[in-house]
């Protein structure tokens, strides 16, 4: 019974942990790196085709974004997630695939003009559609039997619609261990969704530490602060561009703006328009409305009972097509533009930044975490110029941040969550935090809660029965390498993955009829004869 740490080890994004037991391999999350990738993430200890299950904490791309790649490389197991997470992944993974394909196409147009090698997208829409067929929607708070010796339960953790901590019970050779994977722990008193639920028992806890070294401080009056920013910007004749995560943060912004309009807090601009320029955000908003009974908090439910849409109002315009998006910047009226991605790394928001960053009258308002190395982080850190679509853009707009708007618990919230365990776990593993934050928060847990805690590096592996390290991860920095043909590498990787999947299929047919095994062997040999050059 072994736990191996792969992603989000001394880093915030790219979550992935591997649980191996009963000759099964389980991934808990398989997320994409966002922002600068500082440390080398070790490879999965098995071929993707040998992964039996994925337990997914929530739909954010830094937790789910590599699932289509896993499928492309041969995975055909089951993905257990909550119902809302499953619905959100249906739109988020397709959107991610679209971005991968669009950016590859754009880069290839430039490469052709320069006579350079072409690239392949990380994965395709076909891969995203394929992996979605392997999701198993699950309810909250119900212990589910995965197979003999493996049970799981999803607990609402209040970070995002459908987000969860996952309790995992594993029995092997008569020994049972209970693991709790925190997922991303939510902030309290967020609009729309419920506060985090707490868990009381575990042998091992794997928990995030995004804000493990800081407090969000006293809760600001978001409506009042947003009102002031809107008024100041509109008075200058500018736009308020809000780079926002399409799922969760966008809906929260709509909740606040609805309140501003409902209470007539901007009487000088009573009919200001709000554009949600993201097909993903529009789709996500629909998923929110489909999960009202299961996921909305009491305040939001009170509005629903009164016939009020908590995230709808007059002047709200949904931009779907690219023509809709382009038209926004030809309208000179001051407006709010909410667009993805939240860290400005991809998507339509980059076009709105191109049209507004150089304007002194406009405001760029950040409302969420900005990873180190992301464009959003660079702007918050005071960049004077940024490069967008090959063009240097001078930063003249007012760069603002709505402090305290976070879907993540702060230091106090994290300590409350881990402090809810009534019995001391054998070990707490701290992950999903910036390099020094992971170590700081592990020490904080030891000093303030009294639990044994440490922050592993990628590649670290732990024996859950013996309670000892099998392998300590290494702190390998990413090396900058000369550009190579990505197309050649990725296509060859796909071929290797197909070969690994073939081996998996062969092993699965070990006890098959001799006639069938002989037929399969003949087919493989014929294929080899054709391609052995």
C-alpha positions in Angstrom: 0.0 0.0 0.0 1.9 3.0 -1.3 1.3 6.7 -1.8 3.4 8.6 -4.3 3.5 12.4 -4.8 3.7 13.6 -8.4 2.3 17.1 -8.9 1.6 20.2 -6.7 4.5 19.2 -4.5 6.0 22.5 -3.4 4.0 24.1 -6.2 0.4 25.3 -6.3 -0.8 23.8 -9.6 -0.6 20.5 -11.4 -2.2 18.4 -8.6 -1.6 14.6 -8.8 -1.1 11.9 -6.2 -0.8 8.1 -6.9 -2.3 5.5 -4.5 -1.2 1.9 -5.2 -2.9 -1.0 -3.4 -4.4 -4.4 -4.1 -2.5 -4.4 -7.4 -4.5 -1.3 -8.5 -3.3 2.1 -9.4 -5.4 5.2 -8.4 -4.8 8.8 -9.3 -6.2 11.5 -7.1 -6.5 14.4 -9.5 -4.4 14.8 -12.7 -4.1 18.5 -13.2 -2.3 20.9 -15.5 0.6 23.2 -14.5 -0.3 26.9 -14.7 2.1 29.7 -14.6 5.9 29.0 -14.4 6.7 25.3 -13.8 9.5 25.5 -11.2 10.2 21.9 -10.3 10.4 18.8 -12.4 7.3 16.6 -11.8 8.2 12.9 -11.8 6.5 10.7 -14.3 3.6 8.4 -13.3 5.0 5.2 -11.8 2.9 3.2 -14.3 1.8 3.6 -17.9 -1.5 5.5 -18.3 -3.2 2.4 -19.6 -2.4 0.7 -16.2 -4.2 3.4 -14.2 -7.4 1.8 -12.9 -9.2 4.7 -11.3 -9.1 8.5 -10.9 -10.7 10.1 -7.9 -11.2 13.8 -8.8 -11.6 16.5 -6.1 -13.0 19.2 -8.4 -13.2 20.5 -11.9 -10.5 23.3 -11.9 -8.0 22.7 -14.7 -5.0 22.5 -12.3 -6.7 19.4 -10.9 -8.5 17.9 -13.9 -6.7 19.4 -17.0 -4.5 16.5 -17.9 -7.3 13.9 -17.9 -7.7 14.1 -21.7 -3.9 13.5 -22.1 -4.2 10.5 -19.8 -6.9 9.2 -22.1 -4.8 9.9 -25.2 -2.1 7.8 -23.7 -4.2 4.8 -23.1 -6.2 5.3 -19.9 -9.6 3.5 -20.0 -10.5 3.3 -16.3 -13.2 5.0 -14.3 -13.2 8.6 -13.0 -15.1 9.1 -9.8 -16.3 12.7 -9.1 -19.4 14.5 -7.8 -22.3 15.2 -10.1 -21.5 18.9 -10.4 -17.8 18.3 -11.0 -18.8 15.8 -13.8 -21.0 18.4 -15.4 -18.4 21.2 -15.1 -15.7 18.9 -16.6 -18.0 18.4 -19.6 -17.5 22.0 -20.5 -14.1 22.8 -19.0 -12.2 19.9 -20.6 -13.7 20.6 -24.0 -12.8 24.3 -23.5 -9.2 23.3 -22.6 -9.0 21.1 -25.6 -10.2 23.9 -27.8 -7.5 26.2 -26.4 -4.8 23.6 -26.9 -5.9 23.1 -30.6 -6.4 26.9 -31.2 -3.0 27.9 -29.8 -1.2 25.1 -31.7 -2.9 26.2 -34.9 -1.9 29.8 -34.3 1.7 28.9 -33.5 1.9 26.7 -36.6 0.8 29.6 -38.9 3.8 31.5 -37.6 6.1 28.5 -37.8 5.2 27.9 -41.4 6.1 31.5 -42.4 9.5 31.0 -40.7 10.1 27.5 -42.0 10.2 26.1 -38.4 8.9 22.8 -37.2 5.2 22.4 -36.5 3.8 21.5 -33.1 1.0 19.3 -32.0 -1.6 20.3 -29.3 -1.2 18.7 -25.9 -4.5 16.9 -26.6 -7.5 17.2 -28.9 -11.2 17.6 -28.7 -11.5 13.9 -29.4 -9.4 13.1 -26.4 -11.6 15.4 -24.2 -14.8 13.8 -25.5 -13.3 10.3 -24.9 -12.3 10.8 -21.3 -15.7 12.3 -20.4 -17.3 8.9 -21.1 -15.4 7.5 -18.2 -16.8 9.7 -15.5 -18.9 8.2 -12.7 -21.1 10.9 -11.1 -21.3 10.5 -7.3 -23.4 12.0 -4.5 -22.0 13.8 -1.5 -21.8 12.1 1.9 -22.4 8.6 0.7 -19.8 5.9 1.2 -19.3 4.2 -2.2 -17.9 0.7 -2.9 -15.4 1.0 -5.7 -14.3 -2.6 -5.5 -13.3 -5.1 -2.8 -11.0 -3.3 -0.3 -11.6 0.2 -1.7 -14.3 2.6 -0.6 -14.6 6.3 -1.0 -16.8 9.2 0.1 -17.1 12.8 -1.2 -17.5 15.6 1.3 -18.4 19.2 0.3 -15.3 21.3 0.9 -16.8 24.7 -0.2 -14.2 25.7 -2.7 -16.2 25.4 -6.0 -19.5 24.1 -7.1 -19.1 20.3 -6.7 -15.7 20.5 -5.0 -14.9 17.9 -2.4 -12.5 16.4 0.0 -12.3 12.6 -0.6 -12.2 10.0 2.1 -10.6 6.8 0.9 -10.7 3.5 2.9 -8.2 0.9 1.7 -7.8 -2.7 3.0 -4.9 -4.9 1.9 -3.7 -8.1 3.6 -6.0 -7.5 6.5 -4.7 -4.0 7.2 -7.1 -1.0 6.7 -5.9 2.6 6.3 -8.1 5.6 5.8 -6.7 8.5 3.8 -8.3 12.0 3.4 -7.4 14.1 0.4 -8.5 17.7 1.2 -8.7 19.0 -2.3 -8.8 22.8 -2.3 -10.3 23.9 1.0 -12.9 26.6 0.6 -13.1 30.0 2.2 -16.1 30.6 4.5 -19.1 32.9 3.8 -18.6 32.8 0.0 -21.6 33.8 -2.2 -23.7 31.0 -3.6 -21.9 27.8 -2.3 -21.9 26.2 1.1 -19.1 26.5 3.7 -16.6 23.6 4.0 -17.6 20.5 5.8 -15.2 19.0 8.3 -13.9 15.4 8.7 -12.9 14.0 12.1 -10.9 10.8 11.5 -8.0 9.7 9.2 -4.8 7.7 9.3 -3.2 9.9 6.7 -4.2 13.4 5.5 -3.0 15.0 2.3 -3.9 18.7 2.4 -3.5 21.9 0.4 -1.6 25.0 1.7 -2.2 27.7 -0.9 -2.6 30.4 1.7 -0.9 28.6 4.5 1.3 31.6 5.4 -1.2 34.4 5.4 -4.6 35.6 6.4 -7.2 37.2 4.2 -7.8 39.6 7.0 -11.1 41.1 8.0 -13.7 40.4 5.4 -14.1 43.4 3.2 -17.4 44.7 1.9 -17.0 43.4 -1.6 -20.1 45.2 -2.9 -18.9 48.6 -1.6 -15.4 48.2 -2.9 -16.5 47.0 -6.3 -19.0 49.9 -6.5 -16.2 52.4 -5.9 -14.0 50.8 -8.6 -16.8 50.8 -11.1 -17.7 54.5 -10.3 -14.1 55.7 -10.6 -13.6 53.9 -13.9 -16.9 54.9 -15.5 -16.3 58.5 -14.5 -13.1 58.4 -16.5 -14.9 56.8 -19.4 -13.1 53.5 -19.2 -13.9 49.8 -19.0 -13.5 47.5 -16.0 -11.9 44.3 -17.3 -12.1 41.5 -14.8 -9.9 38.5 -15.7 -12.0 35.8 -13.9 -12.0 32.1 -13.6 -15.0 31.1 -15.6 -16.3 28.6 -13.0 -16.9 30.0 -9.5 -15.4 33.5 -9.6 -17.4 34.7 -12.5 -20.7 33.7 -10.8 -19.5 35.4 -7.6 -18.9 38.7 -9.5 -22.3 38.5 -11.1 -23.8 38.0 -7.6 -22.1 41.2 -6.3 -23.0 43.2 -9.4 -26.6 42.1 -9.1 -26.6 43.6 -5.6 -25.2 46.9 -6.9 -27.9 47.1 -9.5 -30.7 46.0 -7.3 -29.9 48.5 -4.6 -29.2 51.3 -7.1 -25.7 51.9 -5.7 -24.5 53.6 -8.9 -27.4 56.0 -9.7 -25.1 57.9 -12.1 -24.8 54.8 -14.2 -28.0 52.9 -13.7 -28.0 51.0 -16.9 -24.3 50.1 -17.2 -23.8 46.9 -19.1 -21.9 43.8 -18.0 -20.5 41.4 -20.6 -19.6 37.8 -19.7 -17.3 37.0 -22.6 -16.7 33.3 -22.2 -18.7 30.4 -23.6 -17.2 28.4 -20.7 -18.5 30.8 -18.1 -22.0 30.8 -19.7 -22.0 27.0 -19.7 -20.8 27.0 -16.1 -23.5 29.4 -15.0 -26.1 26.9 -16.4 -24.5 24.1 -14.3 -24.8 26.3 -11.2 -28.5 26.7 -11.8 -28.9 23.0 -12.3 -27.4 22.3 -8.9 -29.2 24.8 -6.7 -30.7 22.3 -4.3 -27.5 20.4 -3.7 -24.9 23.1 -3.6 -26.3 26.6 -2.9 -26.1 28.1 0.6 -29.0 29.4 2.7 -28.7 33.0 1.5 -28.7 32.1 -2.1 -31.7 29.7 -1.5 -33.7 32.6 0.1 -33.3 34.6 -3.1 -34.3 31.6 -5.2 -37.4 31.1 -3.1 -38.4 34.8 -3.7 -38.1 34.2 -7.5 -34.8 36.1 -7.7 -32.0 34.8 -9.9 -28.9 35.4 -7.7 -26.6 35.8 -10.7 -28.9 37.5 -13.2 -30.0 41.1 -13.8 -30.9 43.7 -16.5 -27.9 44.7 -18.6 -26.2 41.3 -18.4 -25.0 40.3 -21.9 -23.6 36.9 -22.7 -21.0 36.8 -25.4 -20.8 33.4 -27.2 -19.3 33.7 -30.6 -16.0 35.3 -31.6 -17.8 38.0 -33.4 -19.7 38.8 -30.2 -16.4 39.1 -28.4 -14.8 41.4 -31.0 -17.8 43.7 -31.0 -17.4 44.5 -27.3 -14.2 46.5 -27.9 -15.9 48.6 -30.7 -18.6 49.8 -28.2 -17.2 53.0 -26.6 -19.7 53.0 -23.6 -18.0 52.3 -20.2 -18.8 48.7 -19.3 -17.7 45.7 -17.3 -16.1 42.9 -19.2 -15.7 39.6 -17.3 -13.6 37.2 -19.3 -11.4 34.1 -18.8 -8.8 33.0 -18.1 -8.4 34.2 -14.5 -4.6 34.3 -14.7 -4.6 35.8 -18.2 -2.7 32.9 -19.6 -5.1 32.1 -22.4 -8.6 32.8 -23.7 -10.5 35.9 -24.7 -9.4 38.0 -21.8 -6.0 38.5 -23.6 -7.8 40.3 -26.4 -9.6 42.6 -23.9 -6.2 43.3 -22.2 -4.8 44.3 -25.6 -7.6 46.8 -26.1 -7.6 48.2 -22.5 -4.1 47.9 -20.9 -2.8 51.0 -22.7 -5.8 53.1 -21.8 -5.4 55.3 -18.6 -9.1 55.5 -18.2 -9.6 51.7 -17.9 -9.2 49.4 -14.9 -8.0 45.8 -14.8 -9.4 44.2 -11.7 -8.0 41.0 -10.4 -10.3 38.9 -8.2 -8.4 35.7 -7.7 -5.0 34.0 -7.1 -2.3 34.7 -9.7 0.4 32.0 -10.0 4.0 33.0 -10.1 5.0 33.4 -13.8 1.5 34.1 -15.0 0.7 37.3 -17.0 -1.8 38.2 -14.2 0.9 38.0 -11.6 3.3 40.1 -13.7 0.6 42.9 -14.0 -0.1 42.8 -10.3 3.7 43.0 -9.6 3.9 46.2 -11.6 4.9 45.3 -15.1 5.2 48.4 -17.3 5.0 46.5 -20.6 3.6 43.1 -21.6 3.6 41.1 -24.8 0.3 40.1 -26.3 -0.1 38.4 -29.7 3.5 39.3 -30.6 3.0 43.0 -29.8 4.4 45.0 -26.9 1.6 46.7 -24.9 2.3 49.6 -22.6 0.5 49.2 -19.2 -1.3 52.5 -18.5 -4.5 51.2 -17.1 -5.2 51.2 -13.3 -4.3 47.7 -12.0 -6.4 46.8 -9.0 -7.1 43.7 -6.9 -10.2 43.0 -4.9 -8.5 41.8 -1.7 -10.0 38.9 0.1 -11.9 37.5 -2.8 -10.6 34.0 -2.7 -12.1 30.5 -3.1 -9.3 29.2 -0.9 -9.2 29.1 2.9 -6.5 31.3 4.5 -4.1 30.2 7.2 -6.8 30.3 9.9 -9.3 28.4 7.7 -6.7 25.7 6.9 -5.9 25.3 10.6 -9.6 25.0 11.4 -10.0 22.3 8.8 -7.0 20.2 10.0 -7.8 20.9 13.6 -11.2 19.3 13.2 -9.6 15.8 13.2 -10.3 14.5 16.7 -7.7 11.8 16.6 -4.1 12.5 15.7 -3.4 11.2 12.1 -0.2 9.1 11.7 1.0 11.8 9.2 -0.1 15.0 7.5 1.3 15.6 4.0 1.3 19.2 3.0 1.0 19.9 -0.8 -0.5 22.5 -3.2 1.4 25.6 -2.0 4.3 27.7 -3.2 7.7 26.3 -2.3 8.4 27.9 1.1 4.7 28.0 2.0 4.4 24.2 2.0 7.3 24.0 4.6 6.0 27.0 6.6 2.5 25.5 6.9 3.8 22.0 7.7 5.7 23.6 10.6 2.6 25.6 11.6 0.6 22.3 11.9 3.2 20.8 14.1 3.5 23.8 16.4 -0.2 24.8 16.7 -2.1 21.6 16.1 0.4 19.0 17.4 0.2 16.7 14.3 3.2 15.3 12.5 3.4 17.1 9.2 5.8 17.5 6.3 5.9 18.7 2.7 7.1 16.1 0.2 8.7 16.8 -3.1 7.7 15.2 -6.4 8.7 11.5 -6.6 8.5 11.0 -2.8 6.8 7.6 -2.0 5.4 6.5 1.4 4.6 3.0 2.7 1.1 3.4 4.3 1.3 0.1 6.2 4.8 0.4 7.6 4.5 4.2 8.0 7.9 4.9 6.4 9.4 6.6 3.4 10.3 4.3 0.5 11.7 7.2 -1.5 12.3 10.8 -0.8 11.5 13.2 -3.6 14.1 15.4 -5.1 14.1 19.1 -5.7 14.8 19.2 -9.4 14.6 22.6 -11.1 13.2 22.8 -14.6 16.1 23.3 -17.0 15.6 25.6 -20.0 16.3 23.6 -23.1 16.7 24.5 -26.7 13.5 24.4 -28.7 12.9 21.0 -30.4 10.2 19.8 -32.6 7.2 19.2 -30.3 5.3 17.5 -33.0 8.0 14.8 -33.3 8.1 14.3 -29.5 4.4 14.2 -28.9 3.5 11.9 -31.8 6.2 9.5 -30.7 5.0 9.7 -27.1 1.5 8.8 -28.4 3.0 5.8 -30.2 4.8 4.6 -27.1 1.5 5.0 -25.1 -0.3 2.9 -27.7 2.3 0.2 -27.2 2.0 0.4 -23.5 -1.8 0.0 -23.8 -1.3 -3.0 -26.0 0.8 -4.6 -23.2 -2.0 -3.8 -20.7 -4.6 -5.4 -23.0 -2.4 -8.5 -23.3 -2.1 -8.8 -19.5 -5.8 -8.4 -19.2 -6.3 -11.4 -21.5 -3.9 -13.7 -19.6 -6.7 -16.1 -18.8 -8.4 -15.9 -22.2 -9.1 -18.9 -24.4 -6.1 -20.2 -26.3 -7.9 -19.6 -29.6 -8.5 -16.0 -28.9 -4.9 -15.5 -27.6 -3.5 -17.1 -30.8 -5.7 -14.8 -32.9 -4.5 -11.7 -31.0 -0.8 -12.8 -31.4 -1.3 -13.3 -35.1 -2.8 -9.8 -35.4 0.1 -8.2 -33.5 2.7 -10.1 -35.6 1.0 -9.0 -38.8 1.2 -5.4 -37.6 4.8 -5.8 -36.7 5.6 -7.3 -40.1 4.0 -4.2 -41.7 5.9 -1.6 -39.7 9.2 -3.3 -38.8 11.5 -1.4 -41.1 
